[in-house]
Amino acid sequence: MIGCSCSNTPTKKRRIIKLSFESPQHSHNSFNKNEGGECVFYFRIVYQPCTTSDKEVVEKKPTSLIRQKLQQYIPILEWLPNYKWKEHFHGDVIAGLTVGIMHVPQGMAYASLAGVPPVYGMYSSFFASSIYMFFGTARHISIGVFAVASMMVGAARLRLAPDLPLSASNASSVNPADYPLGEPIDPLIFTSALTLLVGVVQVIMGVLRLGFLTTYLSDTLVSGFTTGAAVHVFTSQLNKVLGVKLPRHEGIGMIVRMYRDMILSLGSVNFVALGISIFGILFLDLGRTFINPMVKKFSPIPPPLELILVILGVIISQIFNLHDSYDIKTVYNIPRGFPSPSIPRLDFLPALISDAVPIAVVCYMFVMSMGKLFAKKHKYKTDATQELYAIGIASALSSFFPVYPVGASLSRSSVCEMSGANTQLYTVFSSLLLLTVILLLGPFLEPLPMCILACIVIVSLKSLFMQVKELPRLYKISKYDCAIWLVACLSTVLTDVTTGLVISLVFALFTLVLRQQWPTFSNEVLHDETPRQHIPEGVEIVRFGGALHFANVTLFLDKMSESIGRVPEGESLIEGRTIILDGSPIANVDTMGVDALRDVFNDSKKSGVQLFYCGLPEDVLSVLRNDENFSSVVPSSTFFSSIDQCLLSLSQQQSV
């Protein structure tokens, strides 16, 4: 029954469709006697006056839409007003101070990888993390400098702004042809321009919603790539550990050339620097291995081993005057305060594109991998597109200061989560601690030996090197994944970080094509969780394990021809043979795939073999039904929703 109940008043009304499932007006017995045995449900379309709450739902005010958009692009406007001060504030304070303590030594250590003075690593972490807090959706990640991105920035600087003094005024009488950018560029000017371009690339990726591209950077690829990058980072720190001066290299075989130079320089090793480095590495590694687990029994906050090592290094350097007495290279100069902001150089940005794009991808890759890891653990969602905006805006805005590109740090993010962080508000306290060091305590760190910073970098790579343990498991599960890991690692080691990333991605896509082109084809009986009906004699079940398209049609036709022409052992070639094609893995088909399904039906018919299609997805069935060339040849009786249904039908036919 379709009814309409309306009021005669002029009150504004809106139509509401109500589904009323009403009992039929007859007894159960008479219902069973209904022709067709169908039950009819009744709809009511009712007009009701709009209430105030209804109007708010139906008619969104412009201010509400603006607020929603602002909250979408600036998430802090949504979560900060609803912040649970009693529940979350204490954890955020503790986590913020803990992460801030880690920022100081790591910022100084990773800055040396990027080829800039140590204090600029702290600048980079301070500005980027403070800006990210407003735009990010990941609650537990620590934005700032990290090893892989620092290494990529250092490689780009070495190639495009090689071996320059920190002040461009010292390089006034040079030949412009000797410099890739046409003139000597201060490393800080170079890294700021690179940071701006990296941020712009990430924002453009967000506008185009290209965050999905990182799905092609599988966990296996990332693991192999970061292990290879760790080899580069480790090698770059050995000159500081040994206290020798080594030339920097780039391109294919750079690692080999660096170790060659290192071997040739063993005669000039500074044994004081080597001794300090050995002590620093043992202190950090043994502390993480033995001290951290003991402290964890009483507190989730690990002891600040890196900061303790930095303080010890400063004290020892001051007492023994390591710089003058033993020729130990120290940090030397950390100015108080911040440099004045300035607009990054724009004239040589086109020359930086080839470096900015892979750096932008790698930084975003680390942000998303860390973000998804903690979001899954704490049951909240991160927005992939918004993360592109967040890290891109953070990089672009911070580029007005002398900084370099940043991402998410694995070690700091893990400590942040373990220390009890609940929201990005923890960044306020980590930034305040960084600000205190930058404004007040910087000069006290000037005697710090550079080999101590090298120790911090080297020990932080341990987790990356341990990823090699994944290889046996990958080999057992998937030879393709094992090959991807090896290619990603070796190509990165033997070339450079940027080239290795490109080679890794191309090879991963190539293996994807191979898997699509050569899917599995099996004629073994597959068993479901429930027992299958008895398989009659002369029935063969085959399974094609993938989408059917132009790239694998030939393989499909060859395998099906073998099955159609194959005589099972102990049987003679007689009519009445049946082949059941399990099509459940065939997720989609193209035109050539449809033609192939039709052709194998014709071939089987000519050979006196019955062919049935079972378990094809609805999308594939829809394509087949809509193709007249297929539907006119292959009857609908050859299709079954499952193999069990097909076998049951065959059994019934044989029993008749």
Summary of the structure (lengths in Angstrom):
residues: 656
radius of gyration: 33.4
end to end distance: 46.5
largest distance: 108.1
contacts: 2131
relative contact order: 0.12
helix: 62%
strand: 7%
